[in-house]
Amino acid sequence: MTTWQGGGHDVRMVLVQSGSTVTGSYDYSEGSISGTVQDNRLIGTWTEDNGVSEGPVEFELAADGKTFTGWWAYDGDDFSATKKQDPSWTGIRVT
């Protein structure tokens, strides 16, 4: 289940990892995520509304593997500045 600032709350997300590649979806505006895993981080892109809205995303998985915190932005935003702020996307494993 995920929650992000300025958007969805308690939204179901499914992520699938194959090697270092991750793909997934979330139940908000036909949301999808794709990226790669580097150590305990998922670095990639989110997309909604069939590609109308998209941008960078980065999640950091907690050591216990049950929660993550991360950041998202729209394409064209200064993502490095976004990542200097408090995390804007959180999640907890429910299954």
Residue, then its C-alpha position, 0 to 999 in steps of 0.5 A: m500500500t502506498t501514499w504520496q504527497g499531492g496524490g493518492h492515499d492507501v493505493r495498492m501497488v504491485l512491483v515485480q523484480s526480475g534481476s535488477t529490473v523492476t516493473g509494476s503498477y498502482d491503482y491510481s490513474e492507470g499508474s505504472i513504474s519501471g526502473t532498476v534496482q541499485d543496492n536498496r534503491l529503485i531508480g526509475t520512472w512513474t507514468e500515469d494516464n497513458g503517458v500524459s503524466e510522468g517523471p522520475v521516481e526513487f524508492e529506498l527500501a528499509a533494511d527489513g524489506k517491509t517499507f520504503t520511502g522515496w521521491w517523485a517529480y514531474d518530467g522537467d522538475d529539478f529532481s535533485a532538489t526534490k530529493k533534498q526534501d522529506p520523502s514524498w512517497t511511502g509504502i508498506r508491504v501487506t502481502 
